[in-house]
Amino acid sequence: MLVGALTLALLVLSIPLIAQLRTLDADRAAGRTTVATRIGATATRVLYSILVVIAFAVLPVAWALGAIPTGGLAPFLTAPLAMRLGDVVSHRRGEELRDAMREGVLLVLGFAILFGAGLVLLP
């Protein structure tokens, strides 16, 4: 299903951004080239937020267009985690983001499980 693949791809793409924010200072000092070193911390945080927001915004649009059944909206149950994680990514730096990477993975897993379960249980 294209909608599921798109939303999960967006969320998966957001995880390396957290890692790059965490190591931004060390990467700059070592001369490494990452998205975060190229565009800076603020733009990386904005990009992270855009990816997550679009992943969630695709669901109601797809539902309204009839591309997914109502059960496809089940991933919205992960929205509190996404909002808390967005706050952490927006306001912390360095090693303070270590747990955020784990939570980013949990967000992707929870989103995927709920999307799949919603499609199966509430077609």
N, C-alpha and C positions, 0 to 999 in steps of 0.2 A: 504494500500500500504506500503510495507516494507521500501522502500526508505524514504518516508515521516516520518514514525515512527522512523527510525534510526536517521535521521537528527534532528528531533525535540527532541528526547531523549538526544542526545549529547548537544544540546543547553540548554535544561532544566537542565541537570546535571551541567552546567557551572554556573548557578545562585547561588547555595549555596556556591560555591567557592569564589564568590565576598563577600558574607556575612561573610564567615569565615576570609577572609583577613581583612575585616573592623573591626572585633572584635578580631583579633589575639592576641594582647597584653593582653586584658582583659581575654580571654580564657586561655592563658598561666598562668596568675596570679591566676586564679581561679582553675587551674588544670583540665580544661575541655579537653577532647580528641576529636579533629576534624582532618580532613585531613590536614588542614593548620598547626595545632600545631604539627602534626606528621612529616610532610615533610618540613615545613618551608615556608616562604613567597615566596622566589624565585621559588622553585619547584611548589608551588601552582599556581603562575602566569604562569609558563610554562605549567602546566596541563590545566589551563583555556584556554590558547592559542591553545593548541593541540585539545581540544574538539571543539572549534569554527572552527578552520581550517578544521578539518576532516568533520564537518557538511557541510561546503561549498564545500569541495573537492569531496564528495560523489555525488553531483548533476551532474557535467559534466561526471563523470565516468559512472553513471547510464544512462545518456542520450546517451553516446557513445555506451553502450551495448544494447540500445533499451529498457531499463527497464522503462524509463519515456519519455513522449513526450517533445517536445521543450518547452511547457508551464511550465514544471517542473523546468525550469531554472529561472523562474520569481523571486524566492527569492534572486537572486543576486542583486536585487534592494535594498536590506537591507545591502549590503556589506559596504557602507560608514558608516553606524551606527556601524556595527561590528568592523570596523577598528578604529573608534574614541573611541569606548568602550574599545577595546584592549589596546589602548594607555593609557587611564585613569587607567585601571586595572594594567598596567605595571608600572606606575609611581606614583601612589597615594597610600595613606594608611589611616587607621583609618576612621574618619568621612568624609574625602574627598571622600570616596567611597559610601556614602549614595545614591547619585543620580545614581551611576553606577548600583545599584541593580534594580532601577526602569527602567533604560534604558535596562538592560539585559532582563527584562520581556517584554519590548516593542519590543526588537529584536526577541524574540521567537514568540510573537503575529504577528508581521509583516511578519516574515518568514513563519509562518503557513498559514496566510491569503493569501499571495502571491503564496505559493505553491498550495493551494487548488484552488484559482482563476485561476492560470495558467493552471492547469489540466483541469478545466472546460471550460475555454475560448479558450485555444489553444491546443486542443487534438492532 
